[in-house]
Amino acid sequence: MAIAKDVFAQFIKAFQFREVFNEMGWNNDRSKQTLVVDGARYTLTGVAEKRGFRIFTCTPADGAALPDRLTRKQIEGKVTKLFQEHLIIFIDAAQQEQIWQLAVRKAGSPTRISETRYSLAQDPQLLYQRASGLFFTLDEEEHVTIIDVTTRVAENFQQNNEKVTKKFYERFKKQHAAFLKFIQGIDDNMRRDWYASLMLNRLMFCYFIQKKGFLDNNTNYLQTKLRACQARKGQNAFYSFYRNFLLALFHQGLGAPQRDEQLEVELGQIPYLNGGLFDEHEIEKTFPKIQIADQAFEALFDFFDEYEWHLDTRAAASGRDINPDVIGYIFEKYINDRAQMGAYYTKEDITDYISKNCVIPWLFDEVKRQYPAAFAADGWLWFMFRHSGDEYLYDAVKYGIPEPSTLTPNPSPRGRGEVGETDLFADLPPEILQGFDPELEQKIVDGSGPWLWELRKSWNRSAPADIALPTETYRELIERRRRYAEITAKIANGEIHAINDFITYNLNIRQFAQDVIETTADAEFVKQFYKALNRITILDPTCGSGAFLFAALNILEPLYEACIHRMKNFIDEEEMNHRGPQIATDQKQGKTHYKFFEEVLRQVNAPEHPNLQYFIYKSIILNNLYGVDIMNEAVEIAKLRLFLKLAATVDADYRKPNLGLEPLPDVDFNIRAGNTLVGYATETQLNEAFVGRFDFDNDAGRIKEQCDIVARAFARYKEIQLAGRAEFADFKQAKDDLNRRLAHLTDKLNALLHKQHYAHIPYEHWQAAHQPLHWFAEFYEIIHARGGFDAIIGNPPYVEYSKTKKTYQLKANAYESESAGNLYALCFERSLAIQRIDGWIGMIVQQPIVSTQRMEVVRKILLQNSKIVLSSTFDDRPSKLFDGMHHARMAVLIAQKTHKQENINLVDLYVTRYNKWYKEESSIVFEILNYIKSEHHLKLNVFPKMGSVLENTMIAQLVSIPTFLAYWRTNREANYQIYYKITGVGHWFTITVRPPRFFREGIESSSTRENTITFTNQQIRDQAFTLMNSSLFYWFYQVRTNCRDFNPSDYKTFPIPDNLDSEDFSSLSQKLQESIDSSSTFINITHQKTGEIKLEQFRPREAKPIIDEIDTVLAQHYGFSQAELDFIINYDIKYRLGKELRSAEEEGA
């Protein structure tokens, strides 16, 4: 059993950590280390150890307080170099406070720091909840490994927000609805909804910062003020918390740097925040008599008070924590549920994968454009990479690889099952090794054994956990090891020498970028990389609550920090080199060389910046991040989350001006509300609007001049914020000027667009419904001067355009992709239009984009405008990327833009297999992606779903066959038919030679989800029946269709070799149908429209042995090798057979 709570509390309060862990079955560790960080000494004392996992306490010297967050992070980095897996307990000299720090290493993501804070004044409940799970029994002792210990610690110390998030969300919806009813004085329902969200945003921001002590050093500031207002109301019935206190707090308090004496007394000590969140909002200007009753706030605060609000600390011991990530999820879900916008909250693994593979390649490309010498084939950068071994392969790819590391992709056994000790598979069991036979692999199937697929049946067993990933079979393990050896060999041979290769080989591009900056001795490289960081513009055109913007911020932040630290290193080294009697000119030249670094460090260390992290986040938010969303509420939330990110980096200090908090940046012009698809996006579109126009001054030049003025005003406004020293009056004047100019310009463009294309709709109604956004005007400096955004990332809405036509319509012929019929297709086209040449685009959309006929236009647009395209696809069975989405079959498309070209043969297309995974594999889905260069996509007219060179070869064979299954069909008057299910294919087809039985309200009938194919005679019918049930047919279907619907085109175009006519399939056809019949069952379903339905279902998987026979016969006619036949028979077998495969494995064990 775990340690008792009272015993735990006793030890913790006495700071007796060794005793705590001894009670929980850990071993003693009495080692000591001394670390120096920024000149301060810290003592690291060993407390406990379990299988190499260390627990330390860290105490500052000379009675100092606990180190700050940045110092703790530096200490953690130093400890990691000594002991990879560890937990540090920071304690102050007075033994009043503890911070338990764990570095959480998550597959595919940078290391995150999780901290739990405890002080003697608290009940150590949260610490107990997390630490008590680290109990080890004597029975476990001999079986425990470092992996077990690391997993147990991480699971206990990572905050699990899922339960609290769901519960909070359900209650939040009710609170939002209740709060909305109290708002009076707004007669526009949409604006009333918007204002409710705005007020909740403001109040939640205040809840977060009051818990950090920023509001009059009172962690219950809002509740205290509400009670005070209600006390006054007893004397004055007209006194209102909303009108008399909150608006003053927002507009004259948090939104203004100077307050009169009376207001100072009323509000107490609070900071000036800026940021636009607390400015007088346009709704408040339009409806100046808004009222909200006190009861609304009473109920809301009671609800909020049930949770613990924190930004980056875990001071509370409640297990009911609300943090900015929870808020982002909640609001995204709330908005999508309410508006049914077809958007889904994108998880971190998706946003990270897309963002890093668009942002980092652009940064390296930009440095190469400015400083090509660093990228010479024999230069230091690629020399470093060639000697990196497997450092930049993801951990999942490297897992369980045996020593030594000199491995070969293909073993050459001295005899079957005998592999050399240095080979890649030497540690595998003999029954697995017998499946290696290079000669048999290459042999063309001729009807005689031995059969490679039979020799490899044991490959479908689960491999042991010490060498295999979760649920990994030996077959998958072998392929992973081959890929490992192939990539490490290419790295060592210098065959990987471009940043794009990191995407195509799925290497750890974030770690590579970090290491290059931190280790390079090339000061010019650091200079150019930092300039690229400042310059990059990253856009999410349908940003929602900002999931992708946050991913980009998290990718850029460590790169900014690494560059700044490296600049300081260079300057320190330069000063050391010139210390003492040196030649004056050398010293002067040295200072000149690092003048840029000195200027950057001067900005970083300016007194108005509270710390380095704040400076970096503010720089990223103003310089790099841009977003647009059609929903005002979503835009407000995205801004709120960015503000919270900044506020999390600062602690309230009442000795400093503005409590130590630098005013938040105003991102109103970076993150905009509007319709991404409606408006003038480019200069070309604007020029076309003026062709033949005589009623709009015929003056495109004047509008462009106004665009330029607005762009310069925006640049000046951003410059004022980055400098951080502007007077409030100047700042406000600059913003008002920018707003006025932009409003005048957009009014003119709106009038032009309306008159040209929407004159039949009243102007006010059109403007409200269409919400036009003119990219060319609103982001003129980016679109015009720079040629477009550098990186465009996102998750556009999956909504049929026909459904939005009730709200807004696009102008005629505005989009080539309109025929694709879905908004995500239109968003893709619009994004390419506003992207610069050589920029990168990455989006997650629905999987049919890679294969269906109606999406062909989108694929063509993408190929015409790209140098390279990468397509990865993801099934929704057995697990899926979006938990709340039905039919969540997804595709991630990443591309680098080029000038439009008609010859799409020049484009490199890389694709993956159709990725499927069990829940246990979810954390490594993106780590083990495997791209292969597609050779035949133009003939297939799809982006194929495949993951090996062998599949490329098989596709080449199939597309060379000129005849198709359609040639066997005949008219419906013939009597030889095949019956098939038209949708819901999944892992198996339902194809029979007799109609499945179907009853509606007890009367036998036929299902609308069934269709037939008619053939001239039984022989051809039998051939088609067996072929369409084969694993070969299923594989090719998966390669080139949407993998859900079974359309006539999917079978009509299946290639049929001429010699197949001569094969008699009647016996196999009969055995197959008998096997399918034997699996028949009936299910009953009640439909609201059609009533009681009884239908016959089959389990084709039970016929798999017969299907294997069929595939063996087919392989002879298609000319496949034994390796290709083995692949076909075992294609997706882990998922197609599922439990049956596992059961067979258990029976054979």
Number of C-alpha atoms within 10 A of each C-alpha: 9 15 18 12 13 11 12 24 17 13 15 21 20 11 18 13 20 22 17 22 25 16 17 21 20 24 16 17 16 12 11 13 13 11 15 12 12 7 7 13 14 21 16 22 19 20 25 26 20 22 15 16 20 22 25 27 23 25 23 19 13 10 11 13 16 19 19 9 15 13 14 19 16 14 19 20 14 15 19 13 9 10 14 15 21 23 25 24 21 23 22 18 15 10 16 15 19 22 24 21 21 23 22 22 14 13 16 20 18 15 12 13 16 18 23 22 20 24 17 14 9 14 15 22 17 20 21 19 16 18 21 20 17 22 17 21 12 8 8 10 13 7 8 14 15 13 14 14 21 21 13 17 21 20 15 17 24 17 15 13 15 10 11 15 19 14 10 20 19 12 11 18 16 11 17 17 12 14 22 19 14 15 18 14 13 19 10 10 10 10 15 19 19 19 21 18 22 21 15 17 21 17 19 19 19 18 23 22 24 22 18 22 19 26 23 17 19 17 17 15 20 19 17 11 16 20 14 12 19 16 12 15 14 10 9 11 9 11 17 19 24 19 16 12 19 20 17 18 19 21 17 21 27 25 21 20 17 13 14 9 8 9 15 14 10 13 20 15 17 21 23 23 24 21 19 18 25 22 17 14 14 10 15 15 10 10 16 11 11 16 16 18 16 17 12 18 19 14 14 17 17 11 14 18 13 12 16 19 25 20 20 19 16 23 18 22 19 15 17 16 21 19 19 22 16 18 20 21 20 21 23 23 20 18 19 18 14 9 11 13 16 15 22 22 21 20 15 14 20 21 22 24 20 24 29 22 26 27 26 24 24 23 24 20 20 22 24 17 12 15 15 12 14 17 20 13 13 12 11 17 17 19 15 14 19 20 14 15 15 21 15 19 22 21 17 19 20 19 16 16 20 17 13 10 14 12 22 17 18 17 20 17 16 9 10 14 18 16 21 13 12 16 20 25 25 17 16 15 10 13 14 20 22 18 20 23 19 15 10 17 19 13 14 17 26 15 12 7 10 11 17 23 22 13 17 20 15 19 21 19 23 22 19 14 11 10 17 20 20 19 18 21 18 21 19 19 22 20 12 21 23 18 18 21 21 15 21 23 20 13 20 16 12 16 12 19 20 14 20 20 14 19 22 20 17 21 22 20 22 22 16 18 19 16 14 18 23 18 11 15 13 14 19 15 23 23 21 20 25 23 15 18 26 16 15 20 22 27 27 27 26 27 27 35 30 32 26 30 26 22 21 27 21 17 19 21 16 17 23 24 19 20 23 22 14 21 22 17 14 17 20 11 12 16 14 10 12 16 10 8 6 10 9 10 9 11 16 11 11 16 17 12 15 18 13 13 23 16 11 16 16 11 16 19 14 14 12 18 20 19 18 16 21 21 22 21 22 23 20 23 22 20 19 23 23 24 28 24 24 22 22 20 23 27 23 25 23 25 26 24 22 24 23 20 21 22 24 19 19 19 16 21 14 17 8 10 12 19 22 20 25 24 22 21 23 22 21 17 19 20 23 24 22 22 20 25 26 20 25 23 23 20 17 10 13 21 14 12 17 17 10 8 13 9 10 12 9 13 13 16 10 11 16 19 11 17 23 18 17 25 23 15 19 24 13 15 21 23 14 16 18 17 12 19 10 13 11 13 11 12 17 14 13 18 20 12 16 22 17 12 18 22 14 13 19 19 12 14 21 21 15 19 20 20 15 13 12 17 13 9 12 10 15 8 10 19 16 11 14 19 20 23 23 24 22 23 28 23 23 26 20 20 21 20 11 14 17 25 25 28 30 30 31 28 26 26 22 16 17 15 20 13 12 14 10 9 11 18 16 17 15 8 8 13 16 13 25 20 15 21 16 22 22 27 29 23 22 22 20 20 23 24 17 22 24 23 20 19 28 29 30 28 24 23 23 23 24 22 27 28 22 18 16 16 20 20 18 22 21 16 19 24 25 20 23 27 21 19 25 22 24 27 26 23 22 19 17 14 17 22 19 17 12 11 13 9 15 19 23 23 21 21 23 26 25 26 24 20 12 15 15 12 9 17 13 13 17 16 24 25 25 24 21 21 24 20 21 16 12 11 14 15 14 20 19 19 20 20 20 21 23 21 19 23 18 17 19 13 11 16 16 22 29 30 30 28 22 17 14 14 21 19 14 17 21 14 14 17 16 11 14 12 16 16 18 16 11 19 20 15 10 13 9 12 13 21 25 20 18 22 20 19 15 15 16 16 18 16 22 21 24 25 19 14 17 20 14 18 16 18 12 10 10 13 12 15 16 8 10 15 18 19 21 19 23 17 15 14 18 20 24 23 21 23 25 24 22 22 24 24 24 23 20 20 18 22 19 20 24 21 24 22 21 18 14 19 14 13 12 16 18 15 16 20 20 21 17 13 10 16 14 10 13 13 22 17 9 18 25 15 14 25 18 13 20 21 18 14 14 13 11 11 10 12 12 12 9 7 6 10 10 14 18 18 18 14 17 19 17 23 19 16 19 20 12 19 24 20 13 23 21 25 18 22 20 18 18 20 16 22 21 26 21 23 27 22 19 26 23 19 15 18 15 23 16 17 16 14 11 14 16 15 12 11 14 11 7 9 7
